[in-house]
Amino acid sequence: MENIIFTAFDIFNFGLVVFFWWFTLKNYKSLPKRIPVHFDFDGKADHFGSKRSSFLTPMLGTALYFFFLGAVRHPQTINFPIEITDHNSSMQFLIVKIFIRWLFFLTMLIFMNGQDYMFRYSFDDTVKPKVPLPASVLAVIGSMIAVFILIAQFT
């Protein structure tokens, strides 16, 4: 059962990468030659670049996918906050395999939200992001806290 869930999660995460590339390629032609590439804390663009810059986040997302995939396949290389023993290794590795997949999912959502905002802002500088960045960051931090609590429970 565990392998079926992990396989489904991996397929879903790979689908996010494919969707991200599709979204970028679909919107690339309609972008103006100069697009925002960085935003300040108020959500206003403070740096601009060519529309080719729109490929940076999908490339970063793809690289992260393969990095996270390697981490999932070799959980023993991860630095755990507790000592890994024969008694707790299977549960700790299970927790980290779930967390890495979840963290990649959240990271891709943050990247896709930023890409969507960048594209929409290119045409209208009054738009707002669909999900504010602080909410995204809180989701990641909250997930990390939950994992540390789980790790402590199964030591």
C-alpha positions in Angstrom: 0.0 0.0 0.0 2.8 2.4 0.9 4.4 1.9 -2.6 1.1 2.6 -4.3 0.7 5.9 -2.4 4.3 6.9 -3.1 3.9 6.1 -6.8 0.7 8.1 -7.0 2.4 11.0 -5.2 5.4 10.8 -7.6 3.2 10.7 -10.7 1.3 13.7 -9.4 4.5 15.7 -8.6 5.9 14.8 -12.1 2.5 16.0 -13.5 3.0 19.3 -11.7 6.4 19.7 -13.5 4.8 18.9 -16.8 1.9 21.2 -16.2 4.3 24.0 -15.2 6.2 23.6 -18.5 3.0 23.5 -20.4 1.7 26.6 -18.7 4.9 28.5 -19.4 5.1 27.4 -23.1 1.4 28.2 -23.6 1.7 31.7 -22.4 5.2 32.5 -23.7 4.2 33.8 -27.1 1.6 36.3 -25.7 4.1 37.8 -23.2 5.6 41.2 -23.9 9.3 41.5 -24.7 10.0 42.8 -21.1 8.4 41.1 -18.1 8.7 41.5 -14.4 11.2 39.0 -12.9 11.3 40.1 -9.2 8.8 41.7 -6.9 9.2 43.7 -3.7 7.2 42.9 -0.5 4.3 45.0 -1.6 3.9 42.9 -4.8 5.2 45.6 -7.1 7.7 44.6 -9.8 11.2 46.0 -9.1 13.3 44.2 -11.7 12.5 43.4 -15.3 14.0 41.0 -17.8 13.3 39.5 -21.2 10.5 37.1 -21.7 13.0 34.3 -21.9 13.4 34.7 -18.1 10.0 33.0 -17.8 11.8 29.7 -18.3 14.0 30.1 -15.2 11.4 28.9 -12.7 10.3 25.8 -14.7 14.0 24.9 -15.1 14.5 25.3 -11.4 11.4 23.3 -10.6 12.6 20.5 -12.9 16.1 20.5 -11.2 14.4 20.4 -7.8 12.3 17.5 -8.9 15.3 15.4 -9.7 17.1 16.6 -6.5 14.1 15.6 -4.3 13.7 12.3 -6.3 17.3 11.5 -5.3 16.7 12.4 -1.7 13.6 10.1 -1.6 15.5 7.2 -3.1 18.4 7.6 -0.6 16.8 8.8 2.7 19.8 7.6 4.7 21.8 10.5 3.3 19.5 13.1 4.9 20.6 14.8 8.1 18.0 13.8 10.7 17.5 15.8 13.9 17.7 12.6 15.9 20.0 9.5 15.9 18.8 6.8 13.4 18.8 3.4 14.9 17.7 -0.1 13.8 14.6 0.4 15.9 13.4 3.7 14.5 14.9 3.8 11.0 11.9 2.4 9.1 9.5 5.0 10.6 11.9 7.9 10.2 12.6 7.0 6.6 8.9 6.8 6.0 8.2 10.2 7.5 11.0 11.8 5.5 9.8 10.2 2.3 6.4 11.6 2.8 7.7 15.0 3.8 10.0 15.4 0.8 7.2 14.6 -1.6 5.0 17.1 0.3 7.7 19.8 0.4 8.2 19.5 -3.4 4.5 19.8 -3.9 4.4 23.0 -1.9 7.5 24.4 -3.6 6.0 23.8 -7.0 2.7 25.5 -6.0 4.8 28.5 -4.8 6.7 28.6 -8.1 3.5 28.2 -10.2 1.8 30.9 -8.2 4.7 33.2 -8.8 4.8 32.4 -12.5 1.1 33.0 -12.9 1.5 36.4 -11.0 4.4 37.3 -13.2 2.5 36.6 -16.4 -0.7 38.4 -15.3 1.4 41.4 -14.0 3.0 41.7 -17.4 -0.3 42.9 -18.7 -1.8 44.6 -15.7 0.2 46.0 -12.9 -2.8 46.2 -10.6 -3.3 42.4 -10.3 -2.6 40.6 -7.0 -1.1 37.1 -6.6 -3.7 34.3 -6.3 -2.0 33.1 -3.1 -0.1 35.7 -1.1 3.6 34.8 -0.5 3.3 34.9 3.3 0.5 32.3 3.2 2.8 30.0 1.1 5.7 30.5 3.4 3.6 29.7 6.4 2.4 26.5 4.7 6.0 25.4 4.3 7.0 26.3 7.9 3.8 24.7 9.3 4.6 21.5 7.4 8.2 21.5 8.8 6.9 21.9 12.3 4.4 19.0 11.8 7.2 16.8 10.5 9.5 17.6 13.4 6.7 16.7 15.8 6.1 13.4 14.0 9.8 12.6 14.0 9.9 13.2 17.8 6.9 11.0 18.3 8.5 8.0 16.6 11.9 8.1 18.2 
